[in-house]
Amino acid sequence: MSITAAMVKELRDASGAGMMDAKKALTETNGDMEAAIDWLRTKGLAKAAKKSGRTAAEGLIGVAVKDGVGVAVEVNSETDFVARNSDFQAVVRAIAEVATEVSDVEALRGAKLGESTVEETITEKISTIGENLHLRRMVAVEGDSVASYVHNAVADNLGKIGVLVALKGSDNGIGKQIAMHIAATAPASLSEADLDPALVDREKNILTEQARESGKPDSVIEKMIVGRMNKFFEEVTLLNQKFVINPDISVGQAAKDAGVEVIGFARLAVGEGIEKEAEDFAAEVAKTAGR
């Protein structure tokens, strides 16, 4: 397969590796971007395994908490200008409130919002606001108490990142602190038991290849892998992460010290996983002005 300059640049942006290392990784993996990142990590040449692709979809995350249930919804728009539109904000807030009464995003689209359904309301707003709008996702958690946090807030319970934390026990303020921690660190799961097995296997394979290249005996390599996997779990699982407010203890320990147990969490960020064609600022203004 021919390795293009664009492919090399994409891998460099995703991994932080040098140009020649990126090109070699792509050559060794026949142009497979994800495999190339793993190859670089195995060789110790990747600074970080970042996801490639640019997230540029706009809109808002709305959160709501009611009777031990917390929900977060993502409503997308074409430009960031709409996120500052009071009509759009009111709709997202109302949708989040309705979401506390339903089980999933499909049920939410058909749920009543005033005299119309949520889907009909969004369609109506498309014509009045002048941009394509889309209810993309909904997540929910449930517990004795639920804390929420919105990062980059534009109004109460509306912003670019929404976090929910479900607790067993009565929240005394630790819930919001943990929610802020989640906003900053984006853990992959609550605990080791909740991690995607494919993610665990992939990481273990990479660490095994790294350890083998050290040339050490198998007995030593086995211990190295155990230690490195424990470090991996500490980095990606919420309860094992070092608490950003007090790095001397884990999040799990911080919750225990506060007399509660974290039993679930959810984190939504606007536009995660959506690729959008790059558009300069002037073009965005022109589109908003209807030109």
RODO-2510 file (C-alpha; in nm, 4 decimals, decimal comma):
residues 291
     n   res          X          Y          Z
     1     m     0,0000     0,0000     0,0000
     2     s     0,1262     0,3479    -0,0856
     3     i     0,1920     0,5594     0,2246
     4     t     0,0947     0,9211     0,1578
     5     a     0,2152     1,2371     0,3271
     6     a    -0,1388     1,2950     0,4557
     7     m    -0,1358     0,9540     0,6275
     8     v     0,1989     1,0301     0,7884
     9     k     0,0712     1,3672     0,9126
    10     e    -0,2444     1,2088     1,0553
    11     l    -0,0379     0,9515     1,2467
    12     r     0,2043     1,2162     1,3715
    13     d    -0,0872     1,4263     1,4998
    14     a    -0,2435     1,1230     1,6662
    15     s     0,0710     0,9838     1,8269
    16     g     0,3228     1,2659     1,8677
    17     a     0,5852     1,0538     1,6881
    18     g     0,8466     1,1858     1,4472
    19     m     0,7941     1,1896     1,0715
    20     m     1,0264     0,8996     0,9870
    21     d     0,8961     0,6876     1,2750
    22     a     0,5382     0,7526     1,1652
    23     k     0,6184     0,6568     0,8069
    24     k     0,7921     0,3362     0,9172
    25     a     0,4992     0,2438     1,1426
    26     l     0,2553     0,2842     0,8547
    27     t     0,4797     0,0823     0,6258
    28     e     0,5109    -0,1981     0,8813
    29     t     0,1324    -0,2123     0,9309
    30     n     0,0312    -0,1686     0,5665
    31     g    -0,1293     0,1689     0,6330
    32     d    -0,3539     0,0558     0,9223
    33     m    -0,3718     0,3700     1,1399
    34     e    -0,4742     0,2005     1,4648
    35     a    -0,2186    -0,0785     1,4217
    36     a     0,0463     0,1839     1,3455
    37     i    -0,0270     0,3613     1,6748
    38     d     0,0099     0,0283     1,8565
    39     w     0,3391    -0,0359     1,6714
    40     l     0,4732     0,3026     1,7792
    41     r     0,3682     0,2426     2,1389
    42     t     0,5345    -0,1003     2,1357
    43     k     0,8572     0,0632     2,0213
    44     g     0,8183     0,3412     2,2774
    45     l     0,7945     0,6017     2,0015
    46     a     0,4426     0,7338     2,0610
    47     k     0,4030     1,0089     2,3163
    48     a     0,0368     0,9241     2,3620
    49     a    -0,2222     0,7030     2,1965
    50     k    -0,4572     0,9799     2,0908
    51     k    -0,7637     0,9204     1,8818
    52     s    -0,7207     1,0538     1,5329
    53     g    -0,9830     1,2667     1,3657
    54     r    -1,1123     1,6097     1,4484
    55     t    -1,4279     1,6650     1,6518
    56     a    -1,6028     1,9807     1,5364
    57     a    -1,9776     1,9245     1,5794
    58     e    -2,1385     2,1986     1,7870
    59     g    -2,4329     2,2240     2,0256
    60     l    -2,4916     2,1703     2,3962
    61     i    -2,5062     1,9078     2,6667
    62     g    -2,8028     1,9506     2,8999
    63     v    -2,8236     1,7801     3,2414
    64     a    -3,1107     1,7277     3,4835
    65     v    -3,1493     1,5426     3,8141
    66     k    -3,4804     1,4322     3,9643
    67     d    -3,5655     1,1834     4,2422
    68     g    -3,2370     0,9946     4,2308
    69     v    -3,2184     0,9870     3,8501
    70     g    -2,9683     1,1940     3,6553
    71     v    -2,9703     1,2399     3,2790
    72     a    -2,7548     1,4125     3,0215
    73     v    -2,8568     1,4804     2,6618
    74     e    -2,6607     1,6013     2,3606
    75     v    -2,8325     1,8232     2,1066
    76     n    -2,6149     1,9181     1,8104
    77     s    -2,6209     2,2258     1,5901
    78     e    -2,4161     2,3346     1,2912
    79     t    -2,2355     2,6273     1,4547
    80     d    -2,1284     2,7366     1,8005
    81     f    -2,3325     3,0559     1,7600
    82     v    -2,6485     2,8534     1,8160
    83     a    -2,5228     2,7336     2,1546
    84     r    -2,5521     3,0963     2,2683
    85     n    -2,9053     3,1284     2,1296
    86     s    -3,1571     3,1565     2,4150
    87     d    -3,4263     2,9652     2,2211
    88     f    -3,1889     2,6759     2,1597
    89     q    -3,0795     2,6749     2,5232
    90     a    -3,4415     2,6647     2,6398
    91     v    -3,5148     2,3661     2,4154
    92     v    -3,2106     2,1697     2,5340
    93     r    -3,2994     2,2399     2,8968
    94     a    -3,6604     2,1283     2,8409
    95     i    -3,5464     1,8099     2,6627
    96     a    -3,3178     1,7243     2,9546
    97     e    -3,6082     1,7631     3,1972
    98     v    -3,8266     1,5321     2,9868
    99     a    -3,5419     1,2790     2,9701
   100     t    -3,5709     1,2099     3,3452
   101     e    -3,9005     1,0330     3,2676
   102     v    -3,7846     0,8022     2,9830
   103     s    -3,5415     0,5138     2,9403
   104     d    -3,3488     0,5896     2,6211
   105     v    -3,2988     0,8379     2,3389
   106     e    -3,5571     0,6773     2,1096
   107     a    -3,8233     0,7050     2,3785
   108     l    -3,7104     1,0629     2,4382
   109     r    -3,7636     1,1586     2,0735
   110     g    -4,1249     1,0434     2,0962
   111     a    -4,1915     1,1857     2,4427
   112     k    -4,4302     1,4779     2,4906
   113     l    -4,2856     1,8276     2,5215
   114     g    -4,5753     2,0671     2,5581
   115     e    -4,8260     2,0032     2,2796
   116     s    -4,5687     1,8319     2,0544
   117     t    -4,3154     1,5521     2,0804
   118     v    -3,9476     1,6228     2,1379
   119     e    -3,8739     1,5308     1,7751
   120     e    -4,1465     1,7625     1,6439
   121     t    -4,0194     2,0434     1,8657
   122     i    -3,6680     2,0038     1,7249
   123     t    -3,8044     2,0074     1,3697
   124     e    -3,9917     2,3277     1,4463
   125     k    -3,6785     2,4893     1,5882
   126     i    -3,4836     2,3989     1,2749
   127     s    -3,7096     2,6306     1,0762
   128     t    -3,7016     2,9157     1,3291
   129     i    -3,3312     2,8981     1,4252
   130     g    -3,2183     2,8286     1,0682
   131     e    -2,9756     2,5451     1,1353
   132     n    -2,9950     2,1698     1,1301
   133     l    -3,0454     2,0423     1,4876
   134     h    -3,0210     1,6847     1,6087
   135     l    -3,0905     1,5045     1,9362
   136     r    -2,7960     1,2664     1,9284
   137     r    -2,7508     1,0972     2,2657
   138     m    -2,8915     1,0463     2,6128
   139     v    -2,7307     0,8813     2,9161
   140     a    -2,8745     0,8200     3,2613
   141     v    -2,7574     0,7086     3,6055
   142     e    -2,9500     0,6242     3,9197
   143     g    -2,8580     0,6144     4,2882
   144     d    -2,9474     0,7195     4,6406
   145     s    -2,8196     1,0572     4,5283
   146     v    -2,6931     1,1920     4,1953
   147     a    -2,4515     1,4815     4,1484
   148     s    -2,4018     1,6706     3,8236
   149     y    -2,1459     1,9085     3,6792
   150     v    -2,1345     2,1046     3,3540
   151     h    -1,8035     2,2270     3,2160
   152     n    -1,7790     2,5329     2,9900
   153     a    -2,1307     2,6239     3,0976
   154     v    -2,3263     2,8784     2,8949
   155     a    -2,6201     2,8715     3,1369
   156     d    -2,7412     2,6632     3,4319
   157     n    -2,7103     2,2917     3,3519
   158     l    -2,6012     2,3618     2,9928
   159     g    -2,2502     2,3434     2,8525
   160     k    -1,9930     2,1574     2,6448
   161     i    -1,9290     1,8680     2,8867
   162     g    -2,1894     1,7160     3,1172
   163     v    -2,1085     1,4714     3,3973
   164     l    -2,3324     1,2661     3,6269
   165     v    -2,2225     1,0701     3,9351
   166     a    -2,4488     0,8184     4,1068
   167     l    -2,3802     0,7554     4,4744
   168     k    -2,4862     0,5005     4,7315
   169     g    -2,5433     0,7121     5,0409
   170     s    -2,6162     1,0766     5,1020
   171     d    -2,4053     1,3233     4,9067
   172     n    -2,2293     1,5816     5,1212
   173     g    -2,0564     1,7629     4,8367
   174     i    -1,8129     1,4921     4,7305
   175     g    -2,0356     1,4062     4,4316
   176     k    -1,9720     1,7329     4,2510
   177     q    -1,5995     1,7110     4,3241
   178     i    -1,5889     1,3646     4,1675
   179     a    -1,7955     1,4904     3,8728
   180     m    -1,5407     1,7670     3,8141
   181     h    -1,2645     1,5055     3,8314
   182     i    -1,4451     1,2987     3,5646
   183     a    -1,4833     1,6024     3,3403
   184     a    -1,1063     1,6505     3,3520
   185     t    -0,9872     1,2890     3,3244
   186     a    -1,2561     1,1110     3,1162
   187     p    -1,2119     0,7651     3,2735
   188     a    -1,2914     0,4656     3,0553
   189     s    -1,4925     0,2822     3,3219
   190     l    -1,5894     0,2789     3,6880
   191     s    -1,3572    -0,0068     3,7835
   192     e    -1,1357    -0,2759     3,6341
   193     a    -1,4332    -0,5135     3,6227
   194     d    -1,6241    -0,2738     3,3933
   195     l    -1,3478    -0,2251     3,1360
   196     d    -1,4013    -0,3482     2,7819
   197     p    -1,2120    -0,6843     2,7648
   198     a    -1,0903    -0,5976     2,4145
   199     l    -0,9290    -0,2787     2,5500
   200     v    -0,7613    -0,4753     2,8303
   201     d    -0,6306    -0,7410     2,5885
   202     r    -0,5003    -0,4790     2,3496
   203     e    -0,3115    -0,2970     2,6241
   204     k    -0,1712    -0,6210     2,7652
   205     n    -0,0448    -0,7257     2,4205
   206     i     0,1305    -0,3922     2,3733
   207     l     0,2897    -0,4062     2,7177
   208     t     0,3966    -0,7683     2,6601
   209     e     0,5737    -0,6773     2,3356
   210     q     0,7425    -0,3826     2,5066
   211     a     0,8610    -0,6050     2,7911
   212     r     0,9941    -0,8745     2,5567
   213     e     1,2086    -0,6204     2,3768
   214     s     1,3893    -0,5591     2,7065
   215     g     1,5471    -0,9025     2,6720
   216     k     1,4731    -0,9953     3,0326
   217     p     1,3775    -1,3511     3,1413
   218     d     1,0125    -1,4578     3,1170
   219     s     0,9733    -1,4620     3,4952
   220     v     1,0799    -1,0984     3,5137
   221     i     0,8667    -1,0034     3,2117
   222     e     0,5579    -1,1508     3,3794
   223     k     0,6099    -0,9341     3,6861
   224     m     0,6723    -0,6301     3,4670
   225     i     0,3427    -0,6832     3,2859
   226     v     0,1484    -0,7181     3,6120
   227     g     0,2941    -0,3933     3,7411
   228     r     0,2324    -0,2072     3,4172
   229     m    -0,1257    -0,3347     3,3877
   230     n    -0,1943    -0,2164     3,7427
   231     k    -0,0628     0,1241     3,6389
   232     f    -0,2923     0,1167     3,3344
   233     f    -0,5955     0,0364     3,5521
   234     e    -0,5003     0,3223     3,7831
   235     e    -0,4972     0,5614     3,4873
   236     v    -0,8229     0,4629     3,3130
   237     t    -1,0639     0,3422     3,5849
   238     l    -1,2405     0,6057     3,7933
   239     l    -1,2190     0,4407     4,1356
   240     n    -0,8450     0,3761     4,0949
   241     q    -0,7510     0,7183     3,9539
   242     k    -0,5658     0,9636     4,1735
   243     f    -0,8214     1,2192     4,2914
   244     v    -0,7396     1,5512     4,1226
   245     i    -0,8422     1,7429     4,4340
   246     n    -0,6151     1,5299     4,6554
   247     p    -0,3683     1,3199     4,4504
   248     d    -0,2500     1,1397     4,7630
   249     i    -0,5623     0,9229     4,7539
   250     s    -0,7744     0,7499     4,4901
   251     v    -1,1251     0,8569     4,3915
   252     g    -1,2592     0,5409     4,5527
   253     q    -1,0856     0,6246     4,8790
   254     a    -1,2088     0,9850     4,8678
   255     a    -1,5662     0,8608     4,8332
   256     k    -1,5196     0,6125     5,1180
   257     d    -1,3771     0,8831     5,3417
   258     a    -1,6878     1,0915     5,2647
   259     g    -1,9151     0,8040     5,3640
   260     v    -2,0476     0,7202     5,0161
   261     e    -1,9839     0,4737     4,7349
   262     v    -1,9671     0,5651     4,3666
   263     i    -2,1920     0,3182     4,1842
   264     g    -2,2033     0,4761     3,8391
   265     f    -2,1122     0,7748     3,6251
   266     a    -2,1685     0,9185     3,2800
   267     r    -1,9793     1,1806     3,0813
   268     l    -2,0902     1,3431     2,7565
   269     a    -1,8897     1,5963     2,5577
   270     v    -2,0331     1,7830     2,2601
   271     g    -1,9346     1,6306     1,9280
   272     e    -1,7436     1,3266     2,0538
   273     g    -1,6736     1,0981     1,7609
   274     i    -1,8242     1,3276     1,4980
   275     e    -1,6005     1,4495     1,2187
   276     k    -1,6951     1,7731     1,0486
   277     e    -1,5388     1,9396     0,7489
   278     a    -1,3132     2,2260     0,8541
   279     e    -1,4664     2,5661     0,8003
   280     d    -1,3018     2,9013     0,8620
   281     f    -1,4496     3,1603     1,0943
   282     a    -1,5608     3,3920     0,8131
   283     a    -1,7514     3,1099     0,6460
   284     e    -1,9198     3,0257     0,9756
   285     v    -2,0306     3,3870     1,0185
   286     a    -2,1602     3,3967     0,6613
   287     k    -2,3590     3,0785     0,7135
   288     t    -2,5140     3,2146     1,0333
   289     a    -2,6053     3,5374     0,8533
   290     g    -2,7827     3,3338     0,5866
   291     r    -2,5546     3,4251     0,2991
***
